[in-house]
Amino acid sequence: MEISYIVDFKNVSTIGLESSPVVEALAGLRANEAHYFMNKYKREFAAKPLETSRFQVENIKFAYVFYEDGLEVNVMYTVDDPKKRL
């Protein structure tokens, strides 16, 4: 069984994100979320390793994040107008 990584928002780390082309941005985002959860709920933010998938079908880009516990998050947006979200 794999143990969760407790995110340290004071010392931003790229652990588990090394293969991403935007590793620093993801690490900062994850640390920001951890900081929010600690301030609002006094709860540590744990992250398990994940997999991602990005692809484009016609004029729509898709981004998926799959978590080990079964959670899946996706974002879709058109290339024609990136400000407009589906």
Protein Blocks (a to p, Z undefined) as FASTA:
>chain_A
ZZdddddfklccfehilmpcklmmmmmmmmmmmmmmmmmnopacdddddddddddehjbc
cdddddfkopacdddddfklmmbcZZ
